[in-house]
Amino acid sequence: MNRLARLWTELCNRTDYESCSRPRAARFRLDTIHGLLGRLENPHLDVPAVHVAGSKGKGTVSHFLERGLRSAGFKTGLYTSPHLSDWRERILIDGEFASDEHLADAFSAVLDASNNEETFFDLLTAAAILTFKNSACDIMILETGLGGRFDSTNVVKPLASAVTSIELEHVDVLGPDLASIAFEKAGIFKPGATLWCGRNIPESAMKVLLDQAAICDGHLHIPVTGAAAAVGFAHPQPHMRDNFALAAALLATLPRPFGKSAESLHKLAQQPGALDLPGRWERRQLADGRTAILDVAHSANSLASVLKAFRSTYPEQKRGVILALRDDKDPQELADSITERIGPHPIGEQWWTAPAGDHPRSADPARIAACFGASALEGVALPAGPDVLLVTGSTYLVGAVRPQTEAP
């Protein structure tokens, strides 16, 4: 086992709230990571940052921000979670895996500075930030892991903060309603930062975001309607166009010299494939030549959107859907919500449910199948029959399927 693999294994032995099956409430606090970063000489204050939270779209917006900044000539650090296939996807330098040497040095320093009170995500976040500093990044984009107020990433003093969307999710940690969830996510708003939110935020949540922005003496910016379409960003899902519009507008308000990145992002939008993202409406090819669309949508709104786009993009083909969920979701409620938005399954569209990869919090495929009128698979598989398959509902399912496919 090489040095990096050994250190990664050591870090993974710490509590991992992404996989843990125990209740997560009341585990989140910032004093442990603040103490850790203090012992590391506060690297989070040495690299300018942009901070992104949201129920959906935060990863996409973070990637778009990074693409724009990198295209403008800045050296970027990007921290996202979870990963699809390789944990190194979480810590990118200029769109590529950070070097093994920089990662190993950062892991070693973080573990040496640890007082054994930090979580897995505390340690990984500190290692990412230290890697960005040691790699001489000009700017870093940090995606929250869960919520915002007590998320491990909420240690930076950002140039800008954005909340992409608010939906009912993770109620055991974030609270029972949209207002409570908005309050937690708005915890990333800081005085001196330019504050942004996505379009179509529910009224009760928007009120909270506006109130929290006012407490920070900041104006809450919202992208202009149709901004994405005006620059020709073609995508079958409206929320992806909204994500692009948010990223482009946020970049335009960054202080010099970063503001020029908005123009660079607009130029990328004109180049076919330049803004394609893994696991977001990603076209892949099966060994038998069939097409698979991989999308990590997992909320009612995003699943309805991807299903609608799937049906309109492939209206004549025999379609199949493979769905997985985490066990913290109510599959019947989700099925009813999707049906309310876009109607029942069209006749002839086949559905299967599968485990969410090897994730310990994967929901029982048979339980999901009963709610969605699907057939349950015992494992992750790509059934024969349909001309085109949509794989969705879980990042972990997409990550498990992706190695079974290839780029077209």
C-alpha positions as CSV (number, residue, x, y, z in Angstrom):
1,M,0.0,0.0,0.0
2,N,1.5,3.4,-1.0
3,R,1.7,6.4,1.3
4,L,-1.5,8.1,0.0
5,A,-3.6,4.9,0.2
6,R,-2.4,4.2,3.7
7,L,-3.3,7.8,4.8
8,W,-6.7,7.6,3.1
9,T,-7.5,4.4,4.9
10,E,-6.5,6.0,8.2
11,L,-8.7,9.0,7.5
12,C,-11.6,6.7,6.6
13,N,-11.4,5.0,9.9
14,R,-12.8,8.2,11.4
15,T,-16.6,8.7,11.7
16,D,-18.2,9.0,8.2
17,Y,-21.6,10.6,8.4
18,E,-22.2,9.9,4.7
19,S,-22.3,6.2,5.4
20,C,-23.2,6.0,9.1
21,S,-26.5,4.3,9.9
22,R,-27.0,5.9,13.3
23,P,-29.0,9.2,13.7
24,R,-27.0,12.2,12.6
25,A,-28.7,15.0,14.5
26,A,-26.6,16.9,17.0
27,R,-23.3,15.7,15.7
28,F,-22.5,18.8,13.7
29,R,-20.3,21.5,15.2
30,L,-17.6,23.9,14.0
31,D,-15.3,24.2,16.9
32,T,-13.5,21.0,16.1
33,I,-12.5,22.0,12.6
34,H,-11.7,25.5,13.7
35,G,-9.3,24.1,16.2
36,L,-7.8,21.8,13.7
37,L,-7.3,24.5,11.1
38,G,-5.8,26.7,13.8
39,R,-3.2,24.1,14.6
40,L,-2.5,24.0,10.8
41,E,-1.9,27.8,10.8
42,N,-5.3,28.7,9.3
43,P,-4.9,27.7,5.6
44,H,-8.6,28.5,5.0
45,L,-7.8,32.2,5.3
46,D,-5.0,32.1,2.7
47,V,-7.0,31.2,-0.4
48,P,-9.9,33.3,-1.7
49,A,-13.1,31.2,-1.6
50,V,-16.6,30.9,-3.0
51,H,-19.0,28.9,-0.9
52,V,-22.1,27.0,-2.3
53,A,-25.0,25.3,-0.5
54,G,-28.4,24.1,-1.6
55,S,-30.8,21.2,-1.6
56,K,-30.0,20.5,-5.3
57,G,-27.7,22.1,-7.8
58,K,-24.9,23.0,-5.5
59,G,-22.5,20.5,-7.1
60,T,-23.4,21.6,-10.6
61,V,-23.1,25.3,-9.7
62,S,-19.7,24.6,-8.1
63,H,-18.5,22.9,-11.2
64,F,-19.7,25.7,-13.5
65,L,-18.0,28.3,-11.3
66,E,-14.7,26.3,-11.4
67,R,-14.9,25.9,-15.2
68,G,-15.4,29.7,-15.7
69,L,-12.6,30.6,-13.3
70,R,-10.2,28.1,-14.8
71,S,-11.1,29.1,-18.4
72,A,-10.2,32.7,-17.4
73,G,-6.7,31.6,-16.4
74,F,-7.0,31.2,-12.7
75,K,-5.6,28.2,-10.8
76,T,-8.6,26.6,-9.2
77,G,-9.3,24.3,-6.3
78,L,-12.7,22.5,-6.2
79,Y,-14.0,20.6,-3.3
80,T,-17.2,18.6,-3.8
81,S,-18.9,15.5,-2.3
82,P,-19.8,12.7,-2.6
83,H,-17.7,11.2,-5.4
84,L,-18.9,8.9,-8.2
85,S,-16.1,6.5,-8.8
86,D,-12.9,7.7,-7.1
87,W,-12.6,9.6,-3.9
88,R,-10.0,11.9,-5.5
89,E,-12.8,13.5,-7.5
90,R,-13.6,15.4,-4.3
91,I,-10.4,17.5,-4.4
92,L,-9.5,18.8,-7.8
93,I,-6.8,21.2,-8.9
94,D,-7.5,22.9,-12.3
95,G,-10.1,20.2,-13.0
96,E,-7.7,17.3,-12.4
97,F,-6.9,15.1,-9.4
98,A,-4.5,16.8,-7.0
99,S,-1.1,15.2,-7.0
100,D,-0.6,12.2,-4.8
101,E,2.3,14.0,-3.1
102,H,0.2,17.1,-2.2
103,L,-2.7,15.0,-1.0
104,A,-0.5,12.7,1.1
105,D,1.3,15.7,2.6
106,A,-2.0,17.3,3.5
107,F,-3.5,14.1,4.9
108,S,-0.3,13.6,7.0
109,A,-0.4,17.1,8.3
110,V,-4.1,17.0,9.1
111,L,-3.9,13.6,10.9
112,D,-0.9,14.8,12.9
113,A,-2.8,17.9,14.0
114,S,-5.9,16.0,14.8
115,N,-7.0,15.7,18.5
116,N,-9.3,12.7,17.5
117,E,-12.4,14.8,18.0
118,E,-12.9,15.6,14.3
119,T,-15.2,13.7,11.9
120,F,-14.2,12.2,8.6
121,F,-15.6,15.2,6.8
122,D,-13.8,17.7,9.1
123,L,-10.5,16.0,8.3
124,L,-11.2,15.7,4.6
125,T,-12.3,19.3,4.4
126,A,-9.1,20.5,6.2
127,A,-7.0,18.3,3.9
128,A,-8.6,19.8,0.8
129,I,-8.1,23.4,1.9
130,L,-4.5,22.6,2.9
131,T,-4.0,21.0,-0.5
132,F,-5.4,24.1,-2.3
133,K,-3.0,26.3,-0.3
134,N,0.0,24.2,-0.9
135,S,-0.8,23.9,-4.6
136,A,-0.8,27.7,-4.8
137,C,-4.5,27.9,-6.0
138,D,-5.7,31.4,-6.9
139,I,-9.2,30.6,-5.7
140,M,-11.2,27.7,-4.2
141,I,-14.8,26.7,-4.6
142,L,-16.3,24.8,-1.7
143,E,-19.5,22.8,-1.9
144,T,-21.2,22.1,1.5
145,G,-21.6,18.5,2.5
146,L,-24.9,18.9,4.4
147,G,-26.8,22.0,5.3
148,G,-24.4,24.9,5.8
149,R,-24.4,26.5,9.2
150,F,-22.6,23.7,10.9
151,D,-21.1,22.1,7.8
152,S,-17.3,21.6,8.0
153,T,-16.8,23.9,5.0
154,N,-18.4,26.8,6.8
155,V,-15.0,28.1,8.1
156,V,-14.1,30.3,5.2
157,K,-14.6,34.1,4.7
158,P,-15.9,33.9,1.2
159,L,-15.9,36.4,-1.6
160,A,-19.4,35.1,-2.4
161,S,-21.9,32.7,-1.0
162,A,-24.8,31.0,-2.9
163,V,-27.8,28.9,-1.9
164,T,-28.9,27.2,-5.0
165,S,-32.3,25.7,-4.0
166,I,-34.4,24.8,-0.9
167,E,-36.3,21.5,-0.7
168,L,-37.5,19.3,2.1
169,E,-34.6,17.1,2.8
170,H,-32.5,15.7,5.7
171,V,-35.2,16.7,8.2
172,D,-33.5,14.8,11.0
173,V,-30.6,17.2,10.9
174,L,-31.9,20.4,9.2
175,G,-35.4,20.7,10.6
176,P,-39.0,19.8,9.7
177,D,-39.9,22.5,7.2
178,L,-38.6,24.6,4.4
179,A,-38.0,27.7,6.7
180,S,-35.8,25.6,9.0
181,I,-33.8,24.2,6.2
182,A,-33.4,27.6,4.6
183,F,-32.1,28.9,8.0
184,E,-29.4,26.2,8.1
185,K,-28.3,26.7,4.5
186,A,-28.2,30.5,4.9
187,G,-25.6,29.9,7.6
188,I,-23.0,30.3,4.9
189,F,-24.0,33.9,4.3
190,K,-21.2,36.1,5.7
191,P,-20.7,39.9,6.1
192,G,-18.6,41.2,3.2
193,A,-19.6,38.4,0.8
194,T,-21.7,38.9,-2.2
195,L,-24.9,36.8,-1.5
196,W,-26.8,34.8,-4.1
197,C,-29.7,32.4,-4.3
198,G,-31.2,30.4,-7.1
199,R,-34.5,31.1,-8.7
200,N,-37.8,29.4,-7.7
201,I,-37.1,29.3,-4.0
202,P,-40.4,28.7,-2.1
203,E,-41.8,31.7,-0.4
204,S,-41.3,30.6,3.2
205,A,-37.7,29.7,2.5
206,M,-37.0,32.9,0.6
207,K,-38.2,35.0,3.5
208,V,-35.6,33.3,5.7
209,L,-32.8,33.8,3.1
210,L,-33.7,37.5,2.8
211,D,-33.8,37.9,6.6
212,Q,-30.4,36.2,7.0
213,A,-28.9,38.3,4.2
214,A,-30.1,41.5,5.9
215,I,-28.4,40.3,9.2
216,C,-25.2,40.2,7.2
217,D,-25.9,43.7,5.8
218,G,-26.0,42.2,2.4
219,H,-28.3,42.3,-0.6
220,L,-29.6,38.9,-1.8
221,H,-29.0,38.6,-5.5
222,I,-31.2,36.4,-7.8
223,P,-30.3,35.6,-11.4
224,V,-32.3,37.3,-14.2
225,T,-34.9,35.1,-15.9
226,G,-33.7,33.7,-19.2
227,A,-30.1,34.6,-18.6
228,A,-28.9,31.1,-19.5
229,A,-30.9,30.8,-22.7
230,A,-29.6,34.2,-23.8
231,V,-26.1,32.9,-24.1
232,G,-27.1,29.7,-25.8
233,F,-26.5,27.2,-23.0
234,A,-28.4,24.2,-24.4
235,H,-29.7,21.7,-21.9
236,P,-32.9,19.6,-21.9
237,Q,-33.5,20.4,-18.2
238,P,-34.6,23.9,-17.1
239,H,-33.0,23.7,-13.7
240,M,-29.6,23.1,-15.3
241,R,-30.0,26.3,-17.3
242,D,-30.9,28.0,-14.0
243,N,-27.8,26.6,-12.4
244,F,-25.7,28.0,-15.3
245,A,-27.4,31.4,-15.0
246,L,-26.6,31.5,-11.2
247,A,-23.0,30.6,-11.7
248,A,-22.5,33.1,-14.5
249,A,-24.2,35.9,-12.6
250,L,-22.2,35.2,-9.4
251,L,-18.9,35.2,-11.4
252,A,-19.8,38.6,-12.8
253,T,-20.0,40.1,-9.3
254,L,-16.7,38.7,-8.0
255,P,-14.0,41.4,-7.3
256,R,-11.2,42.0,-9.6
257,P,-9.6,40.1,-11.2
258,F,-12.0,37.2,-10.9
259,G,-15.0,38.9,-12.4
260,K,-13.7,38.4,-15.9
261,S,-14.5,34.7,-15.4
262,A,-18.2,35.3,-16.2
263,E,-17.3,36.1,-19.8
264,S,-15.2,32.9,-20.0
265,L,-18.1,30.8,-18.8
266,H,-20.4,32.3,-21.4
267,K,-17.8,31.4,-24.1
268,L,-17.6,27.9,-22.8
269,A,-21.4,27.6,-23.1
270,Q,-20.9,28.0,-26.9
271,Q,-18.6,25.0,-27.1
272,P,-20.3,21.6,-27.5
273,G,-19.5,19.4,-24.5
274,A,-17.4,22.0,-22.7
275,L,-19.8,22.1,-19.7
276,D,-20.8,18.4,-19.6
277,L,-20.5,17.1,-16.1
278,P,-20.2,13.6,-14.8
279,G,-23.4,12.2,-13.5
280,R,-25.5,15.2,-14.7
281,W,-27.5,14.1,-17.7
282,E,-24.4,12.2,-18.8
283,R,-24.7,10.2,-21.9
284,R,-22.9,6.8,-21.8
285,Q,-22.8,3.7,-23.9
286,L,-23.4,0.1,-22.9
287,A,-21.3,-2.7,-24.2
288,D,-24.1,-3.7,-26.5
289,G,-24.3,-0.3,-28.0
290,R,-27.4,1.0,-26.2
291,T,-27.5,4.4,-24.6
292,A,-27.6,5.1,-20.9
293,I,-28.3,8.5,-19.3
294,L,-26.8,8.8,-15.9
295,D,-28.2,11.5,-13.6
296,V,-27.8,11.9,-9.8
297,A,-31.2,13.6,-9.4
298,H,-32.7,12.5,-6.0
299,S,-35.3,15.0,-5.0
300,A,-38.9,15.2,-6.3
301,N,-38.3,18.3,-8.4
302,S,-35.0,17.0,-9.9
303,L,-36.4,13.5,-10.6
304,A,-39.5,15.0,-12.3
305,S,-37.2,17.2,-14.4
306,V,-34.9,14.4,-15.5
307,L,-37.8,12.1,-16.3
308,K,-39.6,14.8,-18.3
309,A,-36.3,15.5,-20.2
310,F,-35.7,11.7,-20.8
311,R,-39.2,11.3,-22.3
312,S,-39.0,14.3,-24.5
313,T,-35.4,13.5,-25.7
314,Y,-36.3,9.9,-26.5
315,P,-40.0,9.9,-27.5
316,E,-39.9,7.0,-29.9
317,Q,-37.4,4.7,-28.3
318,K,-38.2,1.9,-25.8
319,R,-37.3,3.5,-22.5
320,G,-36.2,2.0,-19.2
321,V,-35.6,3.6,-15.8
322,I,-33.4,2.2,-13.0
323,L,-34.0,3.9,-9.7
324,A,-32.3,3.7,-6.3
325,L,-32.9,5.8,-3.1
326,R,-31.4,6.2,0.3
327,D,-33.3,4.8,3.2
328,D,-34.0,8.3,4.6
329,K,-36.5,9.0,1.8
330,D,-40.2,8.1,1.8
331,P,-40.6,6.3,-1.6
332,Q,-44.4,6.5,-1.7
333,E,-44.3,10.2,-0.9
334,L,-41.7,10.7,-3.6
335,A,-43.6,8.6,-6.2
336,D,-46.8,10.6,-5.5
337,S,-44.9,13.9,-5.8
338,I,-43.4,13.0,-9.1
339,T,-46.8,11.8,-10.4
340,E,-48.4,15.0,-9.3
341,R,-45.7,17.0,-11.3
342,I,-45.5,15.0,-14.5
343,G,-48.2,12.3,-14.5
344,P,-47.9,8.5,-14.3
345,H,-45.4,6.4,-16.2
346,P,-46.2,6.2,-19.9
347,I,-47.4,2.8,-21.1
348,G,-44.4,0.8,-22.3
349,E,-41.8,2.6,-20.2
350,Q,-40.2,-0.2,-18.0
351,W,-39.0,0.5,-14.5
352,W,-36.6,-1.3,-12.2
353,T,-35.3,-0.5,-8.7
354,A,-31.8,-1.3,-7.5
355,P,-29.5,-1.0,-4.5
356,A,-27.7,2.4,-4.2
357,G,-24.4,0.7,-5.0
358,D,-22.8,-0.7,-1.9
359,H,-24.0,2.2,0.3
360,P,-25.1,0.9,3.8
361,R,-28.0,3.4,3.8
362,S,-29.4,2.1,0.5
363,A,-33.2,1.6,0.6
364,D,-34.7,-1.8,0.0
365,P,-35.3,-2.1,-3.8
366,A,-38.4,-4.2,-3.2
367,R,-39.9,-1.4,-1.0
368,I,-39.2,1.2,-3.7
369,A,-40.5,-1.0,-6.4
370,A,-43.9,-1.4,-4.7
371,C,-44.3,2.4,-4.8
372,F,-43.1,3.0,-8.3
373,G,-44.7,0.1,-10.2
374,A,-41.2,-1.3,-10.8
375,S,-39.4,-4.6,-10.7
376,A,-36.8,-5.0,-8.0
377,L,-33.2,-6.0,-9.0
378,E,-31.1,-7.9,-6.5
379,G,-28.0,-6.0,-7.4
380,V,-26.8,-3.2,-9.7
381,A,-27.5,-4.3,-13.3
382,L,-28.4,-2.9,-16.7
383,P,-31.5,-4.9,-17.8
384,A,-31.9,-6.0,-21.4
385,G,-34.9,-4.7,-23.4
386,P,-35.0,-0.9,-23.5
387,D,-33.2,1.0,-26.3
388,V,-32.2,3.7,-23.8
389,L,-31.9,3.5,-20.0
390,L,-32.1,6.3,-17.4
391,V,-30.1,5.6,-14.2
392,T,-31.0,7.9,-11.4
393,G,-32.1,8.5,-7.8
394,S,-28.7,8.1,-6.1
395,T,-25.2,9.3,-6.6
396,Y,-24.0,5.9,-5.4
397,L,-26.1,4.0,-8.0
398,V,-24.7,6.3,-10.8
399,G,-21.2,5.7,-9.4
400,A,-21.7,1.9,-9.4
401,V,-23.1,1.9,-13.0
402,R,-20.6,4.3,-14.5
403,P,-17.7,1.8,-14.8
404,Q,-20.1,-0.6,-16.6
405,T,-20.4,2.0,-19.4
406,E,-18.1,4.1,-21.5
407,A,-18.2,7.5,-23.2
408,P,-19.9,7.4,-26.6
